[in-house]
């Protein structure tokens, strides 16, 4: 029974790893380059104020959730109880 649970968690862990890599690579960089030298910063734009409702906001949330699952499964799979 323990081997079955460990196998299922390993499969979920692998799927989470691949999905996390894909979603991180799909995100845009935060580097503003020389545009940050000017007067308007990215925190002042309309886009940054409504980031939570955009696709970028959803990707950031998905990254956070999947990274928590990744760390939790890594710790769980490393224990000797399973």
ROVEXDO-517073 format. One line per field, with one value per residue (C-alpha): x, y, z; residue in one letter; residue number from 1. Coordinates in nm, 4 decimals. Layout:
ROVEXDO-517073
xx	c(X,...)
yy	c(Y,...)
zz	c(Z,...)
res	c(A,...)
n	c(NUM,...)
END
This chain:
ROVEXDO-517073
xx	c(0.0000,0.2834,0.4521,0.1320,0.0954,0.4622,0.4249,0.1144,0.2865,0.5935,0.3794,0.2024,0.5425,0.6748,0.3674,0.3980,0.7683,0.6992,0.4015,0.6042,0.8857,0.6397,0.4544,0.7781,0.9127,0.5869,0.6090,0.7519,1.0645,1.0415,1.3444,1.2564,1.5967,1.6642,1.2941,1.3107,1.5384,1.2550,0.9897,0.7207,0.7876,0.6015,0.4210,0.2433,0.0892,-0.2701,-0.1487,0.0408,-0.2558,-0.4857,-0.2282,-0.4350,-0.7119,-0.4855,-0.3330,-0.0011,-0.1667,-0.3168,0.0195,0.1862,-0.0815,-0.0461,0.3315,0.2922,0.0451,0.2482,0.5692,0.4025,0.2799,0.6316,0.7965,0.5301,0.5609,0.9417,0.9374,0.6699,0.8515,1.1764,1.0300,1.0611,0.6956,0.5751)
yy	c(0.0000,0.2388,0.1757,0.2644,0.5945,0.6754,0.6026,0.8201,1.1076,1.0708,1.0951,1.4045,1.5505,1.4944,1.6515,1.9493,1.9893,1.9968,2.2326,2.4641,2.4816,2.5583,2.8305,2.9973,3.0026,3.1543,3.4543,3.7815,3.9251,4.2033,4.3880,4.7432,4.8207,5.1873,5.2668,5.2601,5.5659,5.7880,5.9442,5.6772,5.3479,5.0255,5.0625,5.3744,5.2291,5.1187,4.7712,4.7215,4.8367,4.5776,4.2991,4.0635,4.0471,3.9889,3.6740,3.7702,3.7872,3.4418,3.3032,3.4483,3.2941,2.9574,2.9745,3.0359,2.7517,2.5060,2.5958,2.5337,2.1957,2.1246,2.1974,2.0076,1.6989,1.7154,1.7163,1.4467,1.2184,1.2655,1.1386,0.7730,0.7364,0.6936)
zz	c(0.0000,0.0828,-0.2518,-0.4370,-0.2512,-0.3097,-0.6820,-0.7108,-0.5280,-0.7495,-1.0628,-0.9250,-0.8327,-1.1857,-1.3459,-1.1105,-1.1990,-1.5725,-1.5329,-1.3098,-1.5654,-1.8453,-1.6562,-1.5443,-1.8993,-2.0304,-1.7974,-1.9169,-1.7609,-1.5040,-1.6400,-1.7369,-1.8820,-1.9488,-1.9331,-1.5522,-1.5561,-1.6777,-1.4570,-1.4809,-1.3079,-1.3703,-1.0352,-1.1638,-1.4763,-1.5209,-1.6165,-1.2896,-1.0810,-1.2434,-1.2639,-1.0451,-1.3053,-1.6024,-1.7460,-1.5883,-1.2468,-1.2933,-1.3999,-1.0905,-0.8699,-1.0448,-0.9992,-0.6273,-0.5823,-0.7874,-0.6060,-0.2692,-0.3977,-0.5287,-0.1945,-0.0009,-0.2192,-0.2097,0.1704,0.1846,-0.0587,0.1325,0.4597,0.5505,0.6526,0.2959)
res	c(X,X,X,X,X,X,X,X,X,X,X,X,X,X,X,X,X,X,X,X,X,X,X,X,X,X,X,X,X,X,X,X,X,X,X,X,X,X,X,X,X,X,X,X,X,X,X,X,X,X,X,X,X,X,X,X,X,X,X,X,X,X,X,X,X,X,X,X,X,X,X,X,X,X,X,X,X,X,X,X,X,X)
n	c(1,2,3,4,5,6,7,8,9,10,11,12,13,14,15,16,17,18,19,20,21,22,23,24,25,26,27,28,29,30,31,32,33,34,35,36,37,38,39,40,41,42,43,44,45,46,47,48,49,50,51,52,53,54,55,56,57,58,59,60,61,62,63,64,65,66,67,68,69,70,71,72,73,74,75,76,77,78,79,80,81,82)
END
